């Protein structure tokens, strides 16, 4: 003779197992979709990672060609790649101009201020220090060379 309490327990355990299977399958599905999306995307290596992958002289030359300038020192050779200058317009305001003063409703041409800015000029370059065929140091300024992951 089966007791109703035992039957209730069996049904409760079976329904809990069914719920566990559903949730477990859901988690696995989400993980598989995530892995699929990540594996099919075009992930880029950022500039620092891409530059750090250039570990030999041949890799540097393959990537950037012949350097603009080679400096030989007692300790290392410096390969310098010049990419020109970078001009940046930087706004600044004269401290005598107050931004909170009341202005007349009608603006006259002679009352208007010239926009104030300065041009910040800096070099764009990449520098490598090499000992023999091995890159021991790299430095860059105002350049970004991200690379697609293969």
C-alpha positions, 0 to 999 in steps of 0.5 A: 500500500502506497501512502499519499505522502510518499506519492507527493514526495516522488512527484515533488522530486520529479518536478524538481529534477525537471526544473533543474534540467530546464534551468541547466539546459538554459545555462548551457545554451547561454554559454554556447551562444556566448562562445559562438558569438565570441569566436565569430567576432573580429576581435582586435588586438589593441595597439600595445598588444599588437606592438608587443607581438613584434619581437624580432627585427624581421617582424618589425620590418615586415610590419612597417618597412624600412625605418626612417632612421637607424641609430647605432649605439654601443648597447643597441640599434634604434629603428625610428619610424617617422609618421609626420606631425600631429596637429591638435586644435586646443581651445582655451579662453582668456581669463579676462572674458567672463562667461557669466556676464550679461550680454546685450540681446542684440549682438553687434559684429564689433562686440563679438569675440574671436574664437580663441584656440591654439594649435598643439603640434607633436610628432607621430613616431614609433621607436624600436630598440634592438639587440641583434635580431631581438626587440628589447624596447618599443615606444610610440607617440600619437599612433595606434596600430590595432590588429585583427585577431587571426 
